[in-house]
C-alpha cells in the first residue's frame, strides 16, 4: 500500500510544476519616441564627412580607421550607451580597437566595455569639477585626469575580451628632461616607451606589440611620466568609439581643459566625429543663465572646429530626467518632475546646432519625451534607475541601440542620395 502524501507536499509540488511550465518572457522594449528631428537626427548633412569615411571602410578604399570621440558626463563615463553604439558600428564596419581611455581607473565602479582595467599601486586623480568661472586647469585634457601617481610595483593591467585583442598601445602625457618612461608587456612581447625630451611638453608615443595580445601590463620606468590618456588599438581598419566622460561634469569642464593638451590630443587622434554629450548637470542648475550657456556652447563648438577642422560635430540633446520634491510633478506618484533649466538647455542646444551647422540628436524625444524617465523607471524590468536620471544596464543598451540605428539610418539615406554603395 502506497504511503499517504501530506497535503502540504502536494500543494508545493503543484506550485513547482506550475512554475516550471511558465517560461520567462522578456518584456517588450519601447520603440523610439516622437522627435523634433526627422529620424531623431537634425542636420544630418553635418555628418557627410563621417559617412564618406564609413563608406570608404565598406568599399575598401579607406586604409585607416574611423575614430569617433564622445565627450560628456556620467552617461558617457558609464560606457553603457556608447558601448551599444560602439558594438553596432564595429559589427558593420570592423573593429579597430577599444580606443582612447583614461590612463588608469578614474572613479569607483569604473567598468568599460570590451576591456577590463585593473590598477595596482597606480592612482589617477580627476581634475576638480569646474565652478561657474570656468578657469582652465593646466595639463588636463579630454579624459579629465589631473594627476597619475605610482607606488612601489605599480602596474596597470588591461585584459581584452575575445575579438578585441590589441596590437599596439599609445601613451600620451607630459614629456621633459626629467621624465621617465613605461614598460608595455604582453604575453609574448615587451616594449619600452620614453618620455624624456629636451623641453617640457605633450608627447604621444606608441608601443607596437605585434601579434594580437589579450593581456597587457603597463609599468612605470624611472619614475614614469604624467599621463593624460592611453589608446588601445589593433591593426587593420574599422571603427573606434571612445567614451571620455567625467561623472558630474558639465560644458564648463570642457571649457576648462588645457588647450595645449587638447591640440595635441586631437592632432594625434584625428577623429572623424566628435560627439558633445553634456546637458544633464546644467539642467539641474536652477541658476542657469541661458544666454551665458549659449555663448559657452557656441564658443566650445568654435574651439573644437579650430582644433579638429576635419572632424564632424554632433550635439546630443539633454535627455529627460526628474528630481524629487517637485510640486505637481509628472511622475506616477506626483512627487517628481523635470528641473526647469533642463528644457532651456535642450532649446539652446538645438538652436545652436541648427545655427552652426552641427548635427543634433534628440535624445529627449527618442526616449519618450516629457516624464519618460518615470515611465522607464517603473517598468517591470526598469530601463532607468530609481533616481530617474541614469539608465540601467538594459536601458543603456536600449537607448544606445536607438542612437546607433538613427546614425545608421542617416548613413543609408546618404548612400541613397549619392547613388548607393558603389
C-alpha positions in Angstrom: 0.0 0.0 0.0 1.4 3.4 -1.0 2.1 5.8 1.9 -0.1 8.9 2.1 1.5 12.1 0.8 1.0 15.2 3.0 -1.3 17.9 1.6 1.4 20.5 2.0 3.8 18.4 -0.2 1.1 18.1 -2.8 0.5 21.8 -2.8 4.2 22.6 -3.2 4.6 20.1 -5.9 1.7 21.5 -7.8 3.1 25.0 -7.4 6.6 23.9 -8.6 5.0 22.2 -11.6 3.1 25.4 -12.5 6.2 27.5 -12.2 8.2 25.1 -14.4 5.5 25.4 -17.1 5.7 29.2 -17.2 8.8 30.2 -19.1 10.3 33.6 -18.6 9.3 36.1 -21.3 11.2 39.3 -21.6 9.2 42.5 -21.7 8.8 44.3 -25.0 11.0 47.3 -25.3 9.5 50.7 -26.2 10.0 51.9 -29.7 11.8 55.2 -30.4 9.8 58.1 -29.3 8.5 61.0 -31.4 11.1 63.6 -32.1 11.6 67.2 -33.3 14.1 65.9 -35.8 13.3 63.6 -38.7 14.6 60.2 -37.8 15.8 61.6 -34.5 18.7 63.5 -36.2 18.7 67.2 -37.2 21.2 68.5 -39.7 22.4 65.0 -40.8 24.3 66.7 -43.6 26.8 67.8 -41.0 27.9 64.1 -40.8 28.7 63.8 -44.5 32.4 63.6 -43.9 31.9 60.8 -41.4 29.6 58.9 -43.8 32.2 59.3 -46.5 34.8 57.7 -44.2 32.5 54.9 -43.2 31.7 54.3 -46.9 35.4 54.1 -47.6 35.7 51.3 -45.0 32.8 49.3 -46.7 34.3 49.7 -50.1 37.9 49.0 -49.0 39.1 52.4 -50.3 39.9 53.7 -46.9 43.2 52.5 -45.4 42.9 53.8 -41.9 40.5 53.6 -39.0 37.4 55.8 -38.4 37.6 57.3 -34.9 34.6 58.7 -33.0 35.2 60.5 -29.7 32.3 61.3 -27.3 32.9 63.7 -24.5 30.4 64.3 -21.8 29.1 63.5 -18.3 28.2 60.3 -16.4 26.1 59.0 -19.2 29.3 58.9 -21.3 31.5 57.8 -18.5 29.4 54.7 -17.8 30.1 53.4 -21.4 26.8 51.5 -21.5 25.2 53.8 -24.1 28.5 54.3 -26.0 29.2 50.6 -25.7 26.0 49.7 -27.5 26.8 52.4 -30.2 30.4 51.0 -30.5 29.2 47.4 -30.8 26.7 48.2 -33.6 29.2 50.2 -35.7 32.0 47.8 -35.2 29.8 44.9 -36.2 29.2 46.5 -39.6 32.4 48.4 -40.3 35.1 46.4 -38.4 36.8 46.6 -35.1 39.7 49.0 -35.0 40.3 48.7 -31.2 38.9 49.9 -27.9 40.1 53.5 -28.4 41.1 56.3 -26.2 40.7 55.8 -22.4 41.8 57.4 -19.1 45.3 56.4 -18.1 44.1 54.3 -15.1 40.9 53.8 -13.1 39.3 57.3 -12.9 36.4 56.5 -10.4 34.9 53.8 -8.3 32.8 51.3 -10.3 34.7 52.0 -13.5 33.7 49.3 -15.9 34.4 50.0 -19.5 33.1 47.7 -22.2 35.4 45.3 -24.2 38.3 45.5 -21.7 38.9 45.0 -18.0 41.2 47.5 -16.4 42.9 46.8 -13.0 45.3 49.3 -11.3 47.8 48.2 -8.6 49.7 51.0 -6.9 48.7 53.2 -9.8 46.3 56.0 -8.9 44.6 58.6 -11.1 43.2 61.9 -9.9 40.4 63.7 -11.8 40.5 67.5 -12.1 38.0 69.1 -9.8 34.7 70.0 -11.3 34.7 73.5 -12.7 33.0 76.3 -10.9 31.0 78.9 -12.7 34.1 81.0 -13.6 35.4 78.1 -15.8 39.1 78.7 -15.1 41.4 76.5 -17.2 43.2 73.6 -15.4 46.7 73.3 -16.7 47.8 69.9 -18.1 44.3 68.4 -18.2 42.9 67.1 -21.4 39.7 65.4 -22.6 40.0 62.5 -20.2 39.8 64.9 -17.2 42.9 63.4 -15.5 44.9 65.9 -13.5 47.5 63.5 -12.0 48.8 60.0 -12.1 50.8 58.6 -9.2 52.8 55.4 -9.0 53.6 53.4 -5.9 56.0 50.6 -5.5 55.4 47.8 -8.1 52.8 50.0 -9.8 51.1 48.3 -12.7 48.1 48.9 -15.0 46.7 45.6 -16.3 44.4 45.6 -19.3 42.6 42.4 -20.4 40.7 42.5 -23.7 37.6 40.5 -24.4 37.8 37.9 -27.2 37.8 39.7 -30.5 39.3 42.9 -29.1 42.9 41.7 -28.6 45.5 44.5 -29.0 48.4 45.1 -31.4 49.5 48.5 -30.0 49.2 50.8 -27.1 49.6 54.6 -27.4 50.5 56.6 -24.3 50.2 60.4 -24.1 51.4 62.7 -21.4 53.9 65.3 -20.4 57.5 64.8 -21.5 60.5 66.7 -20.4 64.2 66.5 -19.3 63.3 64.7 -16.0 60.6 62.4 -17.4 60.9 58.6 -17.3 59.1 56.0 -19.3 57.0 52.9 -19.3 57.3 49.2 -20.0 54.5 47.7 -22.0 54.4 43.9 -21.7 52.2 41.4 -23.4 52.1 37.6 -23.3 54.9 37.4 -25.8 56.5 40.8 -26.2 58.0 43.7 -24.2 58.4 47.3 -25.4 59.6 50.4 -23.7 58.4 54.0 -24.4 60.4 57.0 -23.2 59.0 60.4 -22.3 62.4 62.1 -21.8 62.7 65.2 -24.1 64.8 68.4 -24.2 61.8 70.5 -23.5 58.7 70.1 -21.3 55.5 69.5 -23.3 52.9 67.0 -24.5 54.2 63.8 -26.1 52.5 60.8 -27.5 54.4 57.6 -28.2 53.4 54.1 -29.4 54.3 50.7 -28.2 53.8 48.3 -31.1 53.3 44.9 -29.7 52.8 43.0 -32.9 50.7 39.8 -32.7 47.3 40.1 -31.0 47.7 40.3 -27.3 44.8 39.5 -24.9 46.6 40.9 -21.8 48.8 44.0 -21.5 50.6 45.2 -18.4 52.0 48.8 -18.2 54.6 49.6 -15.6 56.5 52.9 -15.0 60.2 53.1 -15.5 62.5 55.7 -13.9 59.5 57.3 -12.2 57.2 57.2 -15.2 55.6 60.4 -16.5 52.4 62.4 -16.0 49.9 60.7 -18.4 46.8 62.2 -19.9 45.4 59.2 -21.9 46.1 55.8 -23.4 44.8 54.3 -26.6 44.2 50.6 -27.1 44.3 49.6 -30.8 44.6 46.8 -33.2 46.0 46.6 -36.7 43.6 46.8 -39.6 40.7 49.0 -40.5 37.4 49.6 -38.8 35.7 51.9 -36.3 36.8 53.0 -32.9 34.4 54.7 -30.4 36.0 56.4 -27.4 33.9 57.5 -24.4 35.6 60.3 -22.5 33.1 61.2 -19.8 33.5 62.5 -16.2 30.9 61.9 -13.6 29.1 65.2 -12.6 30.7 67.3 -15.4 29.2 70.0 -17.5 30.2 72.0 -20.5 32.1 74.3 -18.2 34.5 71.4 -17.6 35.2 71.1 -21.3 35.8 74.8 -21.5 38.4 74.4 -18.6 40.5 71.9 -20.5 44.0 73.0 -21.3 44.0 74.0 -25.0 47.7 73.0 -25.5 46.8 69.4 -24.4 43.6 69.4 -26.4 45.5 70.5 -29.5 48.0 67.6 -29.2 45.3 65.0 -28.4 43.1 65.9 -31.3 46.0 66.2 -33.7 47.1 62.6 -32.7 43.6 61.1 -32.6 42.3 62.7 -35.8 38.7 62.0 -35.1 36.1 61.8 -37.9 33.4 62.7 -35.4 33.3 64.5 -32.0 30.1 63.9 -30.0 29.3 66.6 -27.4 27.1 65.0 -24.8 26.7 67.4 -21.9 23.5 69.0 -20.5 22.0 66.9 -17.7 24.0 68.6 -15.0 23.3 72.0 -16.4 19.7 71.2 -16.4 19.7 70.6 -12.6 21.2 74.1 -12.1 18.3 76.4 -11.2 20.5 79.4 -11.5 21.5 78.6 -15.2 21.7 81.7 -17.4 20.6 80.5 -20.8 22.3 83.5 -22.5 25.6 82.7 -20.9 25.2 78.9 -21.6 24.5 79.6 -25.3 27.7 81.7 -25.5 29.6 79.0 -23.8 28.3 76.3 -26.2 29.0 78.4 -29.3 32.5 79.0 -28.0 33.2 75.3 -27.5 31.9 74.4 -30.9 34.2 77.0 -32.5 37.1 75.8 -30.4 36.6 72.1 -31.4 36.3 73.2 -35.1 39.6 75.1 -34.8 41.5 72.3 -33.1 40.0 69.5 -35.2 38.9 71.0 -38.5 38.4 67.7 -40.2 36.0 66.3 -37.6 32.3 66.4 -38.0 30.5 67.6 -34.8 27.3 66.4 -33.1 25.5 67.7 -30.1 23.5 65.1 -28.2 20.5 66.9 -26.6 20.0 66.5 -22.9 17.7 63.6 -22.0 14.6 63.6 -19.9 15.4 63.5 -16.1 13.4 64.1 -13.0 14.1 65.2 -9.4 12.1 64.7 -6.2 10.2 67.3 -4.4 8.6 68.9 -7.5 5.2 70.4 -6.8 2.6 68.9 -9.2 5.2 66.5 -10.6 4.6 64.5 -13.7 5.6 61.1 -12.2 3.1 58.4 -11.3 3.4 59.3 -7.6 3.2 63.1 -8.3 6.4 63.8 -6.4 8.9 64.1 -9.3 9.3 66.5 -12.1 11.9 67.8 -14.5 14.1 70.7 -13.3 13.1 73.9 -15.1 16.5 74.5 -16.6 16.5 71.2 -18.5 14.2 72.3 -21.2 16.1 75.5 -21.6 19.3 73.5 -22.1 17.7 71.5 -24.9 16.3 74.6 -26.6 19.8 76.2 -26.6 21.5 73.0 -27.8 19.0 72.6 -30.7 19.2 76.2 -31.7 23.0 76.4 -31.6 23.3 73.2 -33.6 20.9 74.4 -36.3 22.6 77.9 -36.5 26.2 76.5 -36.6 25.5 73.5 -38.9 26.2 70.9 -36.3 24.3 67.6 -36.2 21.8 67.3 -33.3 20.3 64.1 -31.8 17.0 64.4 -30.0 17.7 62.1 -27.0 14.7 63.5 -25.1 12.3 62.7 -27.9 13.8 59.3 -28.6 13.5 58.1 -25.0 9.8 59.1 -25.0 9.6 62.8 -24.2 8.4 64.5 -21.1 8.4 62.4 -18.0 9.6 59.3 -19.9 12.3 58.9 -17.2 9.5 57.9 -14.7 7.8 55.6 -17.2 11.1 53.9 -18.0 12.0 53.6 -14.3 8.6 52.0 -13.3 8.6 49.2 -16.0 8.6 45.6 -14.7 12.2 45.5 -15.9 13.3 49.1 -15.5 15.3 50.9 -18.2 16.1 53.8 -15.8 17.3 53.7 -12.3 15.2 54.9 -9.3 16.9 58.3 -9.5 15.1 59.0 -12.8 18.4 60.3 -14.2 20.6 57.4 -15.1 19.9 54.4 -17.2 20.0 50.8 -16.1 22.3 48.4 -18.0 19.4 47.3 -20.1 18.3 50.9 -20.6 21.7 51.9 -21.8 21.7 49.1 -24.3 18.3 50.1 -25.4 18.8 53.9 -25.9 22.4 53.3 -27.3 20.9 51.0 -29.9 18.3 53.6 -30.9 21.1 56.2 -31.2 23.1 53.7 -33.4 20.0 53.0 -35.5 19.4 56.7 -36.1 23.0 57.3 -37.2 23.0 54.2 -39.5 19.6 55.2 -41.0 21.1 58.6 -41.8 24.1 56.9 -43.4 21.8 54.7 -45.5 19.9 57.9 -46.6 23.3 59.4 -47.5 24.2 56.4 -49.6 20.9 56.6 -51.4 21.4 60.3 -52.2 24.8 59.6 -53.7 23.6 56.6 -55.7 24.2 53.7 -53.4 27.2 51.7 -52.4 29.4 51.6 -55.5 
